[in-house]
Amino acid sequence: MGEKNGSRTVAIGLMLFALFFGAGNLIFPASMGQNAGSNVWWAVIGFVITGVSLPVLGVLAMGYSGCKNLEELAGRAHPKFGLFFCVISYLTIGPFFATPRTGSVSYEIAVRPFLGDGASYGIMVGFMVLFFAISYWLSATPQKLVDRIGKILTPALLLVILLLIVKSLITPMGDPQVPTAHYATSTLAAVQGFLDGYNTMDAIASLVFSLLVIDAVKEDGITDPKGITKEVFKAGLIAGACLGFVYIFISYLGATSVPAIGMQDTGAPVLSLSAMVLFGNVGALILAVIVLLACLSTSVGLITSNAVYFNDLVGHLTYKQWVAVFTLISFGVALFGLKTIISAAIPVLMFIYPLIISTIILTFLHNLFGGRQCVWAWTTAFTFVPALVTGFQTAKVSLGPIDTFFQSVPLAEYGMSWLCFTIAGFVIGLIWKAAVHEKEAA
């Protein structure tokens, strides 16, 4: 029985890894490695915290909370905030950023490297039309095809990446270069790596899709919160170890690639060009096909999830109509190109991630403060404001005196001023809890 449970835990862990892992997760450590250069390992430490630890803690938090979805969990601060946060999370990992990114990554890895000087905007548009037309067709007619593709493609993609990693270790493309300004010191590299990890969006996804993992655990007959949390934690360690392995060595691949392929705008050409250097056109072609299909599978999963959520939330439109809406939005955003999508997402992620982190922390501390809404509300409100300001500042939107004030807050130079406010909000919430009894507050 123990052996059966052990193998089941491994299976759930690998399923969780597959939920998180996509071609998009490869481009960010590759790009970070190029920029971090000789400080790559410091950057990796920061990246692993947000790219590995947070997603695992997010799934664990949802299992521990007993909540049925993200809206209920975030709604512990206030029901309206729960709805707002759930909607913005779905749109972020859906049609605004993550879904169009699947199309852009596909083009950058599977098509553009083979066009050379023949690459043009018209070819990209034609590719996006085809990519999202297929995404719509598969999303509008739900079937097991995508699941089957995913089960085959994730191991295949990992195998290709593993071959890239091994070859780069045996025959390195070069030595890590001098780090760029954002990674100039070990501290800067670690902090920037922490912020780079936001780009994976896996911490957001962990709170949205964690119910799949929890349901898988419950299918084994485990229903008590402690048992669920324990099994989810085991699965999380497996998924986290796999993610960490990929991130560490892809970052190293990026760091050693600069002498051979030069500095690239994004991580997509780092992977495709490295594949060409290490394995020639055949290796690059195999990588291209697998990444293309993996991105297509991810695109369908994201479109489907958003269509189901908004169909339940709003109604009015049918499921297929929501699929059409999100497919068209994703197509439109994808036309801006991968570099623009990544740049546009950063301010939004700088706003969302502090709220994700505070929500996860509050979830684990929930029982310690009796689950009082005042603690949730004060902490969330004090996190919301600096996170919003940081988002505006990252987007280069001037807020005048507000900017001046927030620049004087500790950790502001690292884009993490929100942390001081989160702690302050938590303390105020505890004081409020002690001063005002629950019935009085009601």
C-alpha positions as CSV (number, residue, x, y, z in Angstrom):
1,M,0.0,0.0,0.0
2,G,2.8,2.4,0.9
3,E,4.5,1.7,-2.4
4,K,1.3,2.4,-4.2
5,N,0.8,5.7,-2.3
6,G,4.5,6.6,-3.0
7,S,4.1,6.1,-6.8
8,R,0.8,8.0,-6.7
9,T,2.6,10.9,-4.9
10,V,5.3,10.9,-7.6
11,A,2.6,10.9,-10.3
12,I,0.8,13.9,-8.7
13,G,4.2,15.7,-8.3
14,L,5.0,15.2,-12.0
15,M,1.4,16.4,-12.9
16,L,2.0,19.5,-10.8
17,F,5.3,20.1,-12.6
18,A,3.6,19.7,-16.0
19,L,1.0,22.3,-15.0
20,F,3.7,24.8,-14.2
21,F,6.2,23.9,-16.9
22,G,6.0,25.4,-20.4
23,A,8.3,26.8,-23.0
24,G,7.8,30.2,-21.5
25,N,9.5,29.0,-18.3
26,L,12.6,28.3,-20.4
27,I,13.1,31.7,-21.9
28,F,13.4,33.7,-18.7
29,P,16.2,31.8,-17.0
30,A,18.0,31.7,-20.4
31,S,17.8,35.5,-20.7
32,M,18.6,36.0,-17.1
33,G,21.7,33.9,-17.4
34,Q,23.0,36.0,-20.3
35,N,22.5,39.2,-18.4
36,A,23.7,37.9,-15.0
37,G,27.0,36.6,-16.5
38,S,29.5,35.8,-13.8
39,N,26.9,36.6,-11.1
40,V,24.5,34.0,-12.5
41,W,24.4,31.8,-9.4
42,W,23.3,34.8,-7.2
43,A,20.5,35.5,-9.8
44,V,19.5,31.8,-9.7
45,I,19.0,32.0,-5.9
46,G,16.5,34.9,-6.3
47,F,14.8,33.3,-9.3
48,V,14.3,30.0,-7.5
49,I,12.5,31.7,-4.6
50,T,9.8,33.2,-6.8
51,G,9.9,30.7,-9.7
52,V,10.0,27.6,-7.6
53,S,9.2,28.2,-3.9
54,L,6.2,30.5,-4.4
55,P,4.3,28.3,-6.8
56,V,4.8,25.3,-4.5
57,L,3.7,27.3,-1.5
58,G,0.7,28.6,-3.4
59,V,-0.6,25.1,-4.0
60,L,0.2,24.2,-0.4
61,A,-1.6,27.3,0.8
62,M,-4.8,26.5,-1.1
63,G,-4.8,22.9,0.2
64,Y,-4.2,24.2,3.8
65,S,-6.9,26.8,3.5
66,G,-9.7,24.5,2.6
67,C,-11.1,27.2,0.3
68,K,-12.8,26.1,-2.9
69,N,-11.0,28.7,-5.2
70,L,-8.9,31.8,-5.3
71,E,-11.9,34.1,-5.1
72,E,-12.9,32.6,-1.7
73,L,-9.3,32.7,-0.4
74,A,-8.6,36.4,-1.4
75,G,-12.1,37.2,-0.3
76,R,-11.1,36.7,3.3
77,A,-9.9,40.3,3.1
78,H,-13.2,41.4,1.4
79,P,-15.5,39.7,-1.1
80,K,-15.1,42.5,-3.6
81,F,-11.3,42.3,-3.4
82,G,-11.6,38.5,-3.9
83,L,-13.5,39.0,-7.1
84,F,-11.2,41.7,-8.3
85,F,-8.1,39.7,-7.6
86,C,-9.5,36.5,-9.2
87,V,-10.5,38.3,-12.4
88,I,-7.1,40.1,-12.8
89,S,-5.2,36.9,-12.1
90,Y,-7.2,35.0,-14.7
91,L,-6.7,37.8,-17.3
92,T,-3.0,38.0,-16.5
93,I,-2.3,34.2,-17.0
94,G,-4.8,34.3,-19.9
95,P,-5.5,36.7,-22.8
96,F,-3.5,39.7,-21.6
97,F,0.0,38.1,-21.3
98,A,0.5,34.4,-20.8
99,T,-1.7,33.1,-23.7
100,P,-0.3,35.5,-26.3
101,R,3.2,34.7,-25.0
102,T,2.7,31.1,-26.1
103,G,2.2,32.2,-29.7
104,S,5.2,34.6,-29.6
105,V,7.5,32.0,-28.0
106,S,6.4,29.5,-30.7
107,Y,7.2,32.0,-33.5
108,E,10.6,33.0,-32.0
109,I,11.8,29.4,-31.4
110,A,10.0,27.4,-34.1
111,V,9.9,29.8,-37.1
112,R,12.1,32.9,-36.9
113,P,15.5,31.2,-36.5
114,F,15.0,29.3,-39.8
115,L,14.0,32.4,-41.8
116,G,17.3,34.3,-41.3
117,D,17.0,37.6,-43.2
118,G,13.7,36.5,-44.6
119,A,11.8,37.1,-41.3
120,S,9.1,39.7,-41.7
121,Y,6.1,41.1,-39.8
122,G,3.8,39.6,-42.4
123,I,5.1,36.1,-41.8
124,M,4.7,36.5,-38.1
125,V,1.0,37.7,-38.5
126,G,0.4,34.6,-40.8
127,F,1.9,32.3,-38.2
128,M,-0.2,33.9,-35.4
129,V,-3.4,33.5,-37.4
130,L,-2.7,29.8,-37.9
131,F,-1.5,29.3,-34.3
132,F,-4.6,30.9,-32.7
133,A,-7.0,29.4,-35.2
134,I,-5.9,25.9,-34.1
135,S,-6.0,27.0,-30.4
136,Y,-9.6,28.1,-30.9
137,W,-10.6,24.9,-32.7
138,L,-9.1,22.7,-29.9
139,S,-10.5,25.0,-27.1
140,A,-14.0,25.2,-28.6
141,T,-14.3,21.4,-28.8
142,P,-12.9,20.1,-25.6
143,Q,-11.3,16.7,-26.0
144,K,-8.6,14.6,-24.5
145,L,-6.3,15.3,-27.4
146,V,-4.6,18.2,-25.7
147,D,-4.1,16.2,-22.4
148,R,-2.6,13.4,-24.4
149,I,-0.3,15.7,-26.3
150,G,0.7,17.3,-23.0
151,K,1.6,14.0,-21.4
152,I,3.9,13.2,-24.3
153,L,5.3,16.6,-24.9
154,T,6.4,17.5,-21.4
155,P,8.7,14.5,-21.1
156,A,9.9,15.1,-24.8
157,L,10.6,18.8,-24.1
158,L,12.5,17.9,-20.9
159,L,14.5,15.3,-22.8
160,V,15.6,17.8,-25.4
161,I,16.4,20.4,-22.8
162,L,18.4,17.7,-20.9
163,L,20.4,17.0,-24.0
164,L,21.1,20.7,-24.5
165,I,22.2,21.0,-20.9
166,V,24.5,17.9,-21.0
167,K,26.0,19.0,-24.3
168,S,26.6,22.5,-23.0
169,L,28.4,21.1,-20.0
170,I,30.6,18.7,-22.1
171,T,31.4,21.4,-24.8
172,P,30.7,24.8,-23.2
173,M,30.0,27.6,-25.7
174,G,32.1,30.0,-23.6
175,D,32.7,31.6,-20.2
176,P,30.2,33.8,-18.4
177,Q,30.7,37.4,-19.3
178,V,30.6,40.6,-17.2
179,P,27.1,41.1,-15.8
180,T,24.9,43.9,-17.0
181,A,24.0,46.8,-14.7
182,H,20.9,45.2,-13.0
183,Y,23.1,42.2,-12.0
184,A,26.3,44.1,-11.3
185,T,26.7,42.9,-7.7
186,S,25.8,39.7,-5.9
187,T,23.0,41.5,-4.0
188,L,21.6,43.2,-7.2
189,A,21.8,39.9,-9.0
190,A,19.9,38.1,-6.3
191,V,17.2,40.8,-6.1
192,Q,16.8,41.0,-9.9
193,G,16.6,37.2,-10.1
194,F,13.8,37.4,-7.5
195,L,11.9,39.9,-9.7
196,D,12.7,37.9,-12.9
197,G,11.0,35.0,-11.3
198,Y,7.7,37.0,-11.4
199,N,7.7,36.5,-15.2
200,T,7.0,32.8,-15.0
201,M,3.5,33.7,-13.5
202,D,3.5,30.3,-11.9
203,A,2.7,31.7,-8.4
204,I,-0.5,33.2,-9.9
205,A,-1.2,29.9,-11.7
206,S,-0.6,27.9,-8.5
207,L,-3.6,29.6,-6.8
208,V,-5.8,29.3,-9.8
209,F,-5.1,25.7,-10.8
210,S,-4.2,24.1,-7.4
211,L,-7.6,22.5,-7.1
212,L,-6.5,20.0,-9.8
213,V,-3.8,18.8,-7.5
214,I,-6.0,18.8,-4.4
215,D,-8.7,16.9,-6.2
216,A,-6.1,14.3,-7.3
217,V,-5.0,13.9,-3.6
218,K,-8.7,13.6,-2.5
219,E,-9.2,10.8,-5.1
220,D,-6.9,8.7,-3.0
221,G,-9.3,9.0,-0.1
222,I,-7.5,11.7,1.8
223,T,-10.0,14.3,3.0
224,D,-8.7,15.8,6.3
225,P,-6.8,19.2,5.8
226,K,-3.6,17.9,7.5
227,G,-3.5,14.9,5.3
228,I,-4.2,16.9,2.1
229,T,-1.5,19.5,3.1
230,K,1.0,16.7,3.7
231,E,0.4,15.0,0.4
232,V,0.4,18.3,-1.5
233,F,3.7,19.2,0.2
234,K,5.3,16.0,-1.0
235,A,4.0,16.5,-4.6
236,G,5.2,20.1,-4.4
237,L,8.7,19.0,-3.4
238,I,8.9,16.8,-6.5
239,A,7.6,19.5,-8.8
240,G,9.8,22.1,-7.2
241,A,12.9,19.9,-7.6
242,C,12.2,19.4,-11.3
243,L,11.6,23.1,-11.9
244,G,14.7,24.0,-9.9
245,F,16.9,21.6,-12.0
246,V,15.6,23.2,-15.2
247,Y,16.1,26.8,-14.1
248,I,19.6,26.2,-12.7
249,F,21.0,24.7,-15.8
250,I,19.1,26.8,-18.3
251,S,20.5,29.9,-16.5
252,Y,24.0,28.4,-16.8
253,L,23.4,27.7,-20.5
254,G,22.4,31.3,-21.0
255,A,25.4,32.6,-19.1
256,T,27.9,30.6,-21.2
257,S,26.1,31.3,-24.5
258,V,27.1,35.0,-25.0
259,P,30.6,34.3,-26.6
260,A,28.9,32.0,-29.2
261,I,25.7,33.8,-30.0
262,G,26.0,37.3,-28.5
263,M,23.5,39.1,-26.3
264,Q,19.8,38.5,-27.3
265,D,16.7,40.6,-26.6
266,T,14.8,37.7,-25.1
267,G,15.4,34.1,-24.0
268,A,13.7,32.5,-27.0
269,P,16.6,33.1,-29.5
270,V,19.1,32.1,-26.7
271,L,17.6,28.6,-26.7
272,S,17.1,28.3,-30.5
273,L,20.6,29.7,-31.4
274,S,22.2,27.6,-28.6
275,A,20.5,24.5,-30.1
276,M,22.0,25.3,-33.5
277,V,25.5,25.8,-32.1
278,L,25.4,22.6,-30.0
279,F,23.5,20.3,-32.3
280,G,23.2,22.0,-35.7
281,N,19.9,22.6,-37.6
282,V,18.5,19.2,-36.8
283,G,18.7,19.8,-33.1
284,A,17.2,23.2,-33.5
285,L,14.4,21.8,-35.6
286,I,13.5,19.1,-33.0
287,L,13.5,21.7,-30.3
288,A,11.3,23.9,-32.5
289,V,8.6,21.3,-33.1
290,I,8.4,20.2,-29.5
291,V,8.2,23.8,-28.2
292,L,5.6,24.7,-30.8
293,L,3.3,21.8,-29.8
294,A,3.9,22.4,-26.1
295,C,3.0,26.1,-26.5
296,L,-0.1,25.1,-28.4
297,S,-1.1,22.8,-25.6
298,T,-0.6,25.5,-23.0
299,S,-2.5,28.0,-25.1
300,V,-5.5,25.7,-25.2
301,G,-5.4,25.1,-21.5
302,L,-5.3,28.8,-20.7
303,I,-8.1,29.8,-23.1
304,T,-10.2,26.9,-21.9
305,S,-9.7,27.8,-18.2
306,N,-10.6,31.5,-18.8
307,A,-13.6,30.6,-20.9
308,V,-15.0,28.3,-18.2
309,Y,-14.3,30.9,-15.4
310,F,-15.9,33.9,-17.2
311,N,-18.8,31.8,-18.5
312,D,-19.6,30.8,-14.8
313,L,-19.0,34.4,-13.6
314,V,-20.7,36.5,-16.1
315,G,-22.9,34.3,-18.3
316,H,-24.4,36.3,-21.2
317,L,-22.0,34.7,-23.7
318,T,-21.8,30.9,-24.3
319,Y,-18.6,29.0,-23.6
320,K,-17.7,28.9,-27.3
321,Q,-18.2,32.7,-27.5
322,W,-15.9,33.3,-24.6
323,V,-13.3,31.0,-26.3
324,A,-13.6,33.2,-29.4
325,V,-13.3,36.4,-27.3
326,F,-10.1,35.3,-25.5
327,T,-8.6,33.8,-28.7
328,L,-9.0,37.1,-30.5
329,I,-7.6,39.1,-27.6
330,S,-4.6,36.8,-27.3
331,F,-4.1,37.0,-31.1
332,G,-4.2,40.8,-31.0
333,V,-1.7,41.0,-28.1
334,A,0.6,38.5,-29.7
335,L,1.1,40.7,-32.7
336,F,3.1,43.2,-30.6
337,G,5.9,40.6,-30.3
338,L,7.5,38.7,-27.5
339,K,9.8,41.5,-26.3
340,T,6.8,44.0,-26.0
341,I,4.6,41.4,-24.2
342,I,7.3,40.7,-21.6
343,S,7.9,44.4,-21.1
344,A,4.2,45.2,-20.8
345,A,3.7,42.4,-18.3
346,I,6.3,43.5,-15.8
347,P,4.4,46.4,-14.3
348,V,1.3,44.3,-13.8
349,L,3.4,41.5,-12.2
350,M,5.1,44.0,-9.9
351,F,1.5,44.9,-8.7
352,I,0.2,41.3,-8.5
353,Y,3.0,39.4,-6.9
354,P,3.2,41.3,-3.6
355,L,-0.5,40.5,-3.2
356,I,0.1,36.9,-4.0
357,I,2.9,36.7,-1.5
358,S,0.9,38.4,1.3
359,T,-2.1,36.2,0.6
360,I,0.1,33.0,0.9
361,I,1.6,34.2,4.1
362,L,-1.7,35.2,5.6
363,T,-3.1,31.8,4.7
364,F,-0.5,30.0,6.7
365,L,-0.9,32.4,9.6
366,H,-4.8,32.4,9.4
367,N,-5.4,30.1,12.4
368,L,-2.8,32.0,14.6
369,F,-4.9,35.2,14.4
370,G,-8.2,33.4,14.6
371,G,-9.0,34.0,11.0
372,R,-10.2,37.6,11.8
373,Q,-11.0,39.6,8.7
374,C,-9.5,42.7,10.1
375,V,-6.0,41.2,9.9
376,W,-6.6,40.1,6.3
377,A,-8.1,43.5,5.4
378,W,-5.4,45.7,6.9
379,T,-2.5,43.6,5.6
380,T,-4.0,43.4,2.1
381,A,-4.8,47.1,2.0
382,F,-1.3,48.1,3.1
383,T,0.2,45.7,0.5
384,F,-2.2,46.9,-2.3
385,V,-1.2,50.6,-2.2
386,P,2.7,50.3,-2.5
387,A,2.3,47.4,-5.0
388,L,0.1,49.6,-7.2
389,V,2.6,52.5,-6.9
390,T,5.5,50.1,-7.8
391,G,3.5,49.0,-10.8
392,F,3.0,52.5,-12.0
393,Q,6.7,53.4,-11.4
394,T,7.8,50.3,-13.3
395,A,5.5,51.5,-16.2
396,K,7.3,54.9,-16.0
397,V,4.0,56.7,-15.0
398,S,4.9,59.7,-12.9
399,L,3.0,60.1,-9.6
400,G,4.7,63.3,-8.4
401,P,5.0,63.6,-4.6
402,I,3.8,60.0,-4.2
403,D,6.9,58.8,-6.1
404,T,9.1,61.0,-3.9
405,F,7.6,59.5,-0.7
406,F,7.8,55.9,-1.8
407,Q,11.4,56.3,-3.0
408,S,12.4,57.0,0.6
409,V,10.9,53.8,1.9
410,P,13.4,51.0,2.8
411,L,13.9,48.5,0.0
412,A,12.4,50.9,-2.6
413,E,15.6,50.8,-4.7
414,Y,14.9,47.1,-5.2
415,G,11.3,47.5,-6.1
416,M,10.2,45.9,-2.8
417,S,9.0,48.8,-0.7
418,W,5.7,46.9,-0.3
419,L,7.3,44.5,2.2
420,C,7.6,47.2,4.9
421,F,3.9,48.2,4.4
422,T,2.8,44.5,4.5
423,I,4.4,44.0,7.9
424,A,3.0,47.3,9.1
425,G,-0.5,46.4,7.9
426,F,-0.2,43.0,9.6
427,V,0.8,44.6,12.9
428,I,-2.1,47.1,12.7
429,G,-4.5,44.3,12.0
430,L,-3.3,42.4,15.1
431,I,-3.8,45.6,17.2
432,W,-7.2,46.1,15.7
433,K,-8.1,42.5,16.5
434,A,-7.0,42.9,20.1
435,A,-8.8,46.2,20.5
436,V,-12.1,45.4,18.8
437,H,-13.9,42.2,19.6
438,E,-15.4,40.2,16.6
439,K,-19.0,41.0,17.5
440,E,-18.2,44.7,17.8
441,A,-16.5,44.7,14.4
442,A,-19.5,43.0,12.9
